[in-house]
Structure formats: C-alpha cells, structure tokens
Amino acid sequence: MINLFEYQNKISPQDSLEGLEGFLDEIWNSREKNSFYSENGSDKIESQRFIQFIHKSNELKSNKYVGVIHYGGQKINLLPKIFFDSNKNYSDKTKDIENEVNQIQNHILWWLSYCRKIKFPNYQTSLGSTKSDFFEVLIYLFSKYTRELLNSSIYQQYEEVNRELSFIKGRLNISEYINENLSKGKWHKLNCTYDAFVFDNEFNRIIKYVTTLLFNVTSIQENKKYLREILFILDEVSDERATAEQCSRISFNPMFGEFETVRDYCHLFLTNCISFDYKNDLKLFAFLLPMEYVFEDFIFGFIDKELDKVSAKPSRSDTFLDVGESFKLKPDLWLEMNEKSVIADAKYKIIYSDEKDPKKGISQSDLYQMLAYAVRFEVDEIILFYPNTIKQAQEEETELTIKDALADGKEILIRAFQLPIINRKLLESDLITKTDLSELFEVTRQELINKIENILVPTTYIKNSGLSA
C-alpha cells in the first residue's frame, strides 16, 4: 500500500508499477467532459494530472486529487495535504499508520456527506475494516441501501417502445410498416411506437451497469453479497454502458423519491470511477476526487444544513469584471441572515504554516480576487474560509484592510479564518467496527457550527449588495 499526500511526500515504490503512467493517461483522456477532471480549463491538457512521475529518481508524488488507485495488485491512497505530518513515515506498514489512513478516509466520507451532489442514506455506517478504504465504504453504503430499496420497491417508468404488434397501439410507423412489413409479406404485423410502463428502463440499466462495475473491483465479501443480490433482482434488465450525463437527466415523481439517493450514488461513481480493459487486465481501477471542490462543496452544504439562521446560496453567475463581459465573477458562497448578506469564498490551501511570513500564507492572487468581488458586488467586507491542518494546535484568523483610492479611500475589510474540519482525537483512536459517521464527528460538527456562527454573527453585513438572484 502506497500513501501519498497532495503535493507533500514522495515515495519510491518497492514493487514495479510499469505501465501506471500510461494507465492514468488513459483515465485522463477518457474522462467525461462534464466531470470534475475537466474543470478549470484543463480540457486541452492531454497528460494526466493525478500523480507526478519523477523518472530521474523513480519517485511518485501526488497532485490535487484524493482517492484510491488499484493497479497491478497495488493500492495507492491519495490523501488530503492537511493531514500530512513530515515527522511520520507513511511507508511503514504498521498498524498505527494503517489506522490513521483509515481515519483520514473517514474524514473524507464525512465531508462528502454534506456535499450537494450526493445524498447519503440516513444510516452512514462505516465498514470499520482495516482492509477497507473510503471507496469500499461508499460501495457498502450504495449496495446496502440499493439492495434494501429494490427489495421493497421496483422502479418502473414510461419509455417509448418500438415493436411489431398484431393491433395498433400508440402510433403506426407508416414508413417502417411499408418498407419492413408490407413489402416483405408481413402485412398483419404493425410497426408501432407507444409508451410502455417498463421494468427494463434507462434508470434500472444505469443501476445494473454501476453495480457490475463495482462488483468487479470490490474486495469486501459483504459488498459482493449485496451487489450480487442487486444484479439478481435486475437480471431481466438489459446490459448497457451508462454515463454520468444520463444520471443528470433523470428526475423522479414523489412516489419514487427514495431512488434519488441511488441516482446520486450512481452519478458519483460514474463521474469519478474509471475501470476498463487495459492491456487485457480488468483489475485496474481508480476513484479520484478534486479536493478543492470537495472542500468548497462541504462548506456550502454544512452551512446550508447545520446553521438554521443562515441561508447559503450559490452566488449569481451573471456578473462580469469587465464591460466586455469576458471575465466572469462567481464567488463560492452568498450567505444571507436577517435580510443581510455577505460574500464568502472557500480556499483549500494551507496557511499560517510559517510564523515569519507576514502574509500568513494568504496568496496575493486571492486578495486580488476578493478585491474584484468587493468592487463589482459593491460590498466592503469579504470572508475567506480555509481548512485547519493536523500540525496546527488551534485555528488562526486574519483581518486585512484595503483602501480604495478611486472611491475616496473607502475601506474594504477582508477576513480570513481557518475552520476546524479535522477531528485530531479520532486520528489517534482505534478504528471502531460498524460506527455511524455522525457519531464519530459529533464533536467536530459542533465545533464547526460554533466557529462559523462566531464568524457570521458579529460580521457587519452589507445590505442591498447586488447579489440577489
């Protein structure tokens, strides 16, 4: 097992990983164009951006993605940089290191549980196996929930069907009837198109495809059992390849509302999982997420779900920096409370790591970006959210004041805060079997609620900021 932290440690693999770089290039080039991998103008980049291969020293280094890669019997964990401790050797195959890696992955699961693009079931049970990773936990959650749902409710929907019938149903396809039936002596067979309430529908085909994909890569017997039962239930459903774009198009009426969770899981897997026949080896697999997106989406979802007095909305996207409308401005968050609003931006960066740095690690480009928000949205206060790190004993905060010389010296206040999203005690605790994620992170949840409320309550909110949707 190889453990790599974003942009931090380098590892020289003991076992040969020949062909891995080519495999990752295939993943990158076969990614869906609407996936996270394609964001930030990376469509034209042909070489993969998951792992750096330092050929001179035969070392590997992780980039900005977190997740897991299975290759040639080897598992590579890509972990968030905020957990990296330079005093530890993550190559050691000790129980303590293995336990810490699993607890880090539980953190990722907890963050994902608040993300808007996936709805977790009410039970958020961790497998608790030291042999599992957070991807296996996601498979467990999906398979258990889907199996139980399909046992109690079968999803059927109307789909357009083309069939030859002995009577007219729906509409008669005259052209096909003349060319395929009448001209061939099958005048008694009518080529019709009609809507049918069918079991073999697009959504069930998506479930079957995702289930088959996961069954081929999971190594946990409990997961295989649940997935096998799903495939048995969907045995009469056609085998077809599915895409995340198909999931995005599917909506449900209230009677089938519970299937929204299954759809969201399928979308998550299809967006981030890549598994295909590479050099006749079906055991190659990758599940990868861009951590900067996860952090931004986690903060949005957490505020939206846990803070009743604060309304979190995505900012409007029709505002441009320039008159020619070439440079679009879109802050991460628009927070509203008591008819007052404030702009906030989530930045997944390590700051306050150097006590001698007068800038506290806050980049100049971030300040330029916040200044542009303040000017165009006509606000005089901006909030920056950063994650805390494992090496810092407490969360830091900074206030910066900028004077706008073009507005008679009007002051713009930029406030930067570290948020407590890490449960340090949990990292030092033994992994507990069958534990609910909400129980594991209850203390962290309350700390984060208190921190954000303390930030927002004393803030001087700006009325009529021009952010209204």
C-alpha positions in Angstrom: 0.0 0.0 0.0 1.3 3.4 -1.0 0.2 6.6 0.8 0.7 9.9 -1.0 -0.4 13.3 0.3 -1.2 16.1 -2.1 2.0 17.9 -3.2 3.7 16.7 0.0 5.7 13.4 0.3 7.5 11.4 -2.4 7.7 7.7 -2.5 9.9 5.2 -4.4 7.6 2.2 -4.9 9.3 -1.1 -4.0 7.1 -3.1 -6.4 7.2 -2.4 -10.1 4.4 0.0 -11.4 5.4 -0.3 -15.0 2.5 1.0 -17.2 0.9 3.0 -14.4 1.6 6.4 -16.1 0.0 5.1 -19.3 -3.0 3.8 -17.4 -3.5 7.2 -15.8 -3.1 9.0 -19.1 -5.9 6.7 -20.5 -8.1 7.7 -17.5 -7.4 11.4 -18.1 -8.2 11.2 -21.8 -11.3 9.0 -21.3 -12.8 11.2 -18.6 -16.3 12.6 -19.1 -16.2 16.2 -20.4 -18.7 17.2 -17.7 -16.7 15.7 -14.8 -14.6 17.4 -12.2 -11.4 16.4 -14.2 -12.4 18.8 -17.0 -12.9 21.9 -14.9 -10.6 24.9 -14.7 -9.8 24.9 -18.4 -8.0 21.6 -18.4 -9.8 20.1 -21.5 -6.9 20.7 -23.7 -4.3 19.0 -21.4 -3.6 15.5 -22.7 -1.3 14.2 -20.0 -2.8 13.1 -16.7 -2.7 15.4 -13.6 -3.3 12.8 -10.9 0.3 11.7 -10.0 3.7 13.2 -10.8 6.2 10.7 -12.1 9.8 11.8 -11.2 11.7 9.5 -13.6 15.2 10.6 -12.6 14.7 9.4 -9.0 12.0 6.8 -9.8 9.6 8.5 -7.3 5.9 9.3 -7.2 4.3 12.5 -5.9 0.5 13.2 -5.6 -1.2 16.2 -7.2 -4.5 17.8 -6.2 -6.7 14.7 -6.3 -7.7 12.4 -3.4 -9.0 8.9 -3.7 -7.6 5.4 -4.4 -6.0 3.7 -7.4 -5.8 -0.1 -7.8 -3.0 -1.1 -10.1 -1.2 -4.4 -10.6 -2.3 -5.7 -7.1 -1.0 -2.5 -5.5 -3.3 0.1 -3.8 -2.3 3.7 -3.9 -4.0 6.0 -1.4 -4.1 9.7 -2.4 -4.8 11.7 0.8 -5.5 15.4 1.7 -2.5 17.5 2.3 -3.9 19.0 5.5 -3.3 15.6 7.3 0.4 15.4 6.3 3.0 15.2 9.2 6.6 15.4 7.9 7.7 13.7 11.1 5.9 10.4 10.2 7.0 7.7 7.8 3.8 6.8 5.9 5.6 4.0 4.1 5.7 2.0 7.3 3.2 -0.9 7.3 2.4 -0.5 10.9 -1.0 -0.8 12.5 -0.8 2.9 13.7 -0.2 4.2 10.1 -2.8 1.9 8.6 -5.3 3.0 11.3 -4.5 6.7 10.7 -5.0 6.4 7.0 -8.4 4.8 7.5 -9.4 7.6 9.9 -8.3 10.2 7.3 -10.6 8.4 4.8 -13.4 8.6 7.3 -12.9 12.4 7.3 -13.3 12.4 3.5 -16.5 10.4 3.9 -17.8 12.9 6.5 -17.1 15.8 4.2 -18.7 14.0 1.3 -21.9 13.5 3.4 -22.5 17.3 3.2 -21.7 17.7 -0.5 -24.7 18.8 -2.6 -24.0 16.3 -5.5 -24.6 13.2 -3.4 -27.2 12.4 -0.8 -26.1 9.9 1.8 -28.7 7.5 3.3 -29.8 8.2 6.9 -27.5 5.4 8.2 -23.9 6.4 7.5 -22.2 3.3 8.7 -18.5 2.7 8.2 -17.3 -0.8 7.5 -14.6 -0.3 10.1 -12.3 -2.8 8.5 -8.6 -2.0 8.4 -8.5 -3.6 5.0 -11.1 -1.3 3.6 -10.7 2.2 2.2 -13.3 5.0 1.9 -14.1 3.8 -1.6 -15.1 0.4 -0.2 -17.2 2.2 2.3 -19.0 4.1 -0.4 -19.7 0.8 -2.2 -21.1 -0.6 1.0 -23.4 2.4 1.5 -24.6 2.2 -2.1 -25.1 -1.6 -2.2 -26.8 -1.9 1.1 -29.2 1.0 0.5 -30.0 0.0 -3.1 -30.5 -3.7 -2.2 -32.9 -2.8 0.6 -34.8 -0.4 -1.6 -35.2 -2.8 -4.5 -36.4 -5.5 -2.2 -39.3 -3.3 -1.2 -39.9 -1.2 -4.3 -39.2 -1.9 -8.0 -38.7 1.2 -10.2 -40.7 1.3 -13.4 -41.2 4.2 -15.8 -42.8 5.0 -19.1 -40.5 4.7 -22.1 -41.1 4.9 -25.8 -41.1 1.4 -27.3 -40.9 0.4 -31.0 -42.5 -3.1 -31.6 -44.3 -5.1 -34.2 -47.9 -5.9 -32.9 -51.0 -7.6 -34.3 -53.0 -4.5 -33.5 -52.4 -0.7 -33.5 -51.1 0.7 -30.2 -49.9 4.3 -29.9 -48.9 5.4 -33.5 -48.4 3.4 -36.6 -44.9 4.0 -38.2 -46.2 4.1 -41.8 -42.7 4.3 -43.4 -41.3 1.4 -41.4 -44.5 -0.6 -42.0 -44.3 -0.2 -45.8 -40.6 -0.9 -46.0 -40.2 -3.6 -43.4 -43.6 -5.3 -43.1 -45.9 -4.8 -46.1 -43.1 -5.2 -48.7 -42.0 -8.4 -47.1 -45.4 -10.0 -46.8 -45.8 -9.3 -43.1 -48.8 -7.1 -43.6 -50.5 -8.5 -40.5 -47.7 -7.2 -38.3 -48.0 -3.5 -37.5 -44.9 -1.5 -36.6 -46.0 0.8 -33.7 -44.4 3.3 -31.3 -46.0 3.7 -27.9 -45.3 4.5 -24.3 -45.0 1.4 -22.0 -44.6 1.2 -18.2 -41.5 -1.0 -18.2 -39.0 -2.5 -15.8 -36.2 -2.6 -18.3 -35.8 1.2 -18.3 -32.9 3.6 -18.5 -32.5 4.1 -14.8 -32.5 0.4 -14.0 -29.9 -0.1 -16.7 -27.8 2.6 -15.1 -28.1 0.8 -11.7 -27.1 -2.5 -13.3 -24.1 -1.0 -15.1 -22.8 0.7 -11.9 -23.4 -2.4 -9.8 -21.5 -4.6 -12.3 -18.6 -2.1 -12.3 -18.4 -2.1 -8.5 -18.8 -5.9 -8.2 -15.6 -6.3 -10.4 -13.5 -4.0 -8.2 -14.6 -4.5 -4.6 -12.6 -6.9 -2.4 -15.1 -6.9 0.5 -17.3 -10.0 0.7 -20.2 -8.2 2.3 -20.2 -5.7 -0.6 -20.0 -8.5 -3.2 -23.0 -10.2 -1.4 -25.2 -7.0 -1.7 -24.1 -6.3 -5.2 -24.8 -9.9 -6.3 -28.3 -9.6 -4.9 -28.9 -6.3 -6.8 -27.8 -8.0 -10.0 -30.2 -10.9 -9.3 -33.1 -8.5 -8.9 -32.2 -6.7 -12.2 -31.4 -9.9 -14.1 -34.1 -9.1 -16.8 -32.7 -5.6 -17.3 -30.6 -5.1 -20.4 -26.8 -4.6 -20.1 -25.8 -1.2 -21.4 -23.0 1.2 -20.7 -24.1 4.2 -18.7 -22.7 7.8 -18.2 -23.0 10.4 -15.5 -24.7 12.7 -18.0 -27.6 10.2 -18.2 -27.9 10.4 -14.4 -28.1 14.1 -14.5 -31.1 14.0 -16.9 -33.2 11.6 -14.7 -35.8 13.0 -12.3 -38.4 11.3 -10.2 -42.0 11.9 -9.2 -42.7 11.8 -5.4 -43.7 8.2 -5.5 -40.2 7.2 -6.3 -38.4 9.9 -4.3 -36.2 7.4 -2.4 -34.5 6.5 -5.7 -32.9 10.0 -5.8 -30.3 8.7 -3.4 -29.4 5.8 -5.7 -29.2 8.1 -8.7 -26.8 10.4 -6.8 -24.6 7.5 -5.9 -24.6 6.3 -9.5 -23.7 9.9 -10.6 -20.8 10.0 -8.1 -19.4 6.6 -9.2 -19.8 7.3 -12.9 -18.2 10.8 -12.6 -15.2 9.6 -10.6 -14.6 5.9 -11.3 -12.6 4.6 -14.2 -12.3 0.9 -14.9 -11.6 -0.7 -18.2 -9.7 -3.4 -20.0 -6.2 -2.0 -20.2 -3.7 -4.4 -21.7 -6.1 -7.3 -21.0 -6.1 -6.6 -17.3 -9.5 -6.0 -15.7 -8.1 -5.3 -12.3 -7.2 -1.7 -13.0 -9.3 0.9 -11.2 -9.3 4.5 -10.0 -11.7 6.6 -7.9 -10.5 10.2 -7.7 -11.9 13.5 -6.4 -10.5 17.0 -6.7 -10.1 18.1 -3.1 -10.6 21.8 -3.7 -14.1 21.0 -5.0 -14.8 18.7 -2.0 -13.8 21.4 0.5 -15.9 24.1 -1.2 -18.9 21.9 -1.5 -18.6 20.6 2.1 -18.6 24.2 3.5 -21.6 25.1 1.4 -23.5 22.0 2.4 -22.5 22.2 6.1 -23.7 25.8 6.4 -26.9 25.0 4.5 -27.7 22.0 6.7 -26.4 22.9 10.1 -26.9 26.6 10.5 -30.7 27.4 10.7 -30.2 31.2 10.9 -28.0 31.4 7.8 -29.2 30.9 4.3 -26.4 29.6 2.0 -26.8 30.1 -1.7 -24.5 29.8 -4.7 -23.7 33.3 -5.9 -25.2 34.6 -9.1 -23.1 33.9 -12.2 -24.2 36.8 -14.5 -21.7 39.3 -13.1 -18.6 40.1 -15.0 -15.4 42.0 -14.0 -15.1 43.9 -17.3 -17.6 45.8 -19.5 -17.0 43.5 -22.4 -18.1 40.5 -20.3 -15.1 38.4 -20.9 -14.2 37.7 -17.2 -17.0 36.2 -15.2 -17.1 36.6 -11.4 -18.6 33.9 -9.3 -17.9 33.8 -5.5 -18.3 30.4 -3.8 -21.0 31.5 -1.3 -23.6 34.0 -0.8 -24.6 33.9 2.9 -27.8 35.6 4.0 -29.1 36.2 7.5 -32.0 38.5 8.6 -32.2 40.1 5.2 -28.5 40.9 5.2 -25.9 39.2 3.0 -22.2 38.7 2.8 -19.8 37.1 0.2 -17.6 34.2 1.3 -15.1 32.2 -0.6 -13.7 28.7 0.3 -10.0 28.2 -0.4 -8.5 24.8 0.0 -5.0 26.0 0.9 -2.5 25.6 3.8 -2.0 28.9 5.5 -0.4 30.1 8.8 2.3 27.4 8.4 5.2 29.9 8.6 5.2 32.2 11.7 7.7 34.5 10.0 5.5 35.1 6.9 3.8 38.4 7.3 1.2 37.4 4.7 0.3 34.3 6.8 0.3 32.1 3.7 -2.6 34.0 2.1 -1.8 34.4 -1.6 -1.7 37.8 -3.3 -3.9 36.4 -6.1 -6.6 35.5 -3.6 -6.6 39.1 -2.3 -6.9 40.4 -5.9 -9.8 38.1 -6.5 -11.6 39.3 -3.3 -10.9 42.9 -4.1 -12.6 42.3 -7.5 -15.6 40.8 -5.7 -15.9 43.8 -3.4 -15.7 46.4 -6.2 -18.2 44.6 -8.6 -20.7 43.5 -5.9 -20.4 46.8 -4.0 -19.6 45.3 -0.6 -16.9 46.4 1.9 -16.4 43.1 3.6 -15.4 39.6 2.3 -14.8 36.4 4.3 -12.3 33.7 3.3 -12.6 30.2 4.7 -9.5 27.9 4.9 -9.2 24.4 6.4 -7.2 23.8 9.5 -4.3 21.3 9.4 -3.1 18.5 11.6 0.1 20.3 12.6 -1.6 23.4 14.0 -2.8 23.4 17.6 -5.5 26.0 17.0 -7.4 27.7 14.2 -6.0 31.1 13.2 -7.6 34.2 11.7 -6.5 37.4 10.0 -8.1 40.8 9.1 -6.8 42.9 6.2 -7.9 46.4 5.3 -7.6 47.7 1.8 -8.3 51.4 0.9 -9.9 52.1 -2.4 -8.3 55.2 -3.8 -10.9 55.5 -6.6 -13.7 55.6 -4.0 -12.4 58.4 -1.8 -10.4 56.0 0.4 -13.3 53.7 1.2 -12.1 50.8 3.3 -12.6 47.1 2.3 -12.2 44.6 5.1 -11.1 41.0 4.2 -11.3 38.5 7.0 -9.6 35.1 6.7 -10.5 32.2 9.0 -9.3 28.6 9.5 -12.2 26.2 10.0 -12.0 23.1 12.3 -12.8 20.3 9.9 -10.3 17.8 11.5 -11.0 15.6 14.5 -7.5 15.2 15.9 -8.5 12.7 18.6 -10.1 10.5 16.1 -6.8 10.1 14.2 -5.2 8.7 17.3 -8.1 6.4 18.1 -8.6 2.8 17.0 -10.9 2.1 14.2 -14.3 1.0 15.6 -16.3 -1.5 13.6 -19.8 -0.5 12.3 -19.6 3.1 13.5 -22.0 5.8 12.4 -20.2 8.7 10.9 -22.4 11.2 12.6 -21.3 9.8 16.0 -17.6 9.9 15.0 -17.7 13.5 14.1 -20.3 14.9 16.5 -17.7 16.9 18.4 -16.2 18.3 15.2 -19.6 19.2 13.9 -20.4 21.2 17.0 -17.0 22.9 16.9 -17.5 23.9 13.3 -21.1 25.2 14.0 -19.8 27.4 16.8 -16.8 28.7 14.8 -19.0 29.7 11.8 -21.6 31.3 14.0 -19.0 33.3 15.8 -17.7 34.5 12.4 -21.0 35.4 11.0 -22.9 36.9 14.0 -20.5 39.9 14.6 -20.0 40.5 10.9 -21.1 43.8 9.6 -23.4 42.6 6.9 -23.9 44.7 3.8 -27.5 45.4 2.7 -28.6 45.5 -1.0 -25.2 44.1 -2.1 -26.4 43.4 -5.6 -26.2 39.6 -5.0 -29.9 38.8 -5.1 -30.6 36.1 -7.5 
